[in-house]
Amino acid sequence: MRRNALLALLLILPGIVGAQEREVIQMPGSLEGLPFSTAVRVGDLVYLSGQVGVLPGTQELAAGGIGPETRQTMENIKRVLDYVGSGLDRVVKCTVFLADVGDYEEMNEVYRSYFPTEPPARSTLGASGLALGAAVEIECIALTGTGR
């Protein structure tokens, strides 16, 4: 019986997920003409495109190295989450891309300060090049809506 229930769920789940509306979110002031959206909401989840440590309204990276750049990246993520009605406490998964994996510890120190308790799941990868010559890029998936 249990196996049949699981099989039924696996068969109907794609239909349930597929029936949900997909909302493309473009933040005011985001760069025009780029082939991606700031975020996409599907049901109670929002998928943020990778954020880098640019100062708002510019293409200028925060000065001072990986620490300040990670801090600005996280502030940019907070700004997007706020715009879509979510917050850091609702983030369930992050993926961190580092131009130099030697920056892991310093990035992690700043990152940890934004998730002091119950941090989201996370993957960290080395990358051979990031947008705008950034040292770090972080993408997130977060809950929205009223459900917890």
C-alpha angles and dihedrals in degrees: 000000000000091000091051091052091050091048091050091050092050090051097049100036095079089053092050093048092043091053093061119101118253113218119194112211122202115181117223110261094025115141112276122231098025115139094237140059128241088241143339123219121207114176109312094341128088122196114206120206114235114288125209130195099269120145109250114272093013141077090229118118119226109266125237106059136272097334098057091037092053090047091052090046090054091047089052090051090050089052093053093045091051090049091055094044099258137099145206090274088064097052111118102176138017131185116202122200118196125194087206118027086203085077091063098106096046092045090047092053091057094039091052091056089063093051104036094159133024096006119200124254110277144190123195122201137180114237131196093221138358133202115286090004091289121173093215138024124184129191124189145193115210141175120250131178125050101296119102 
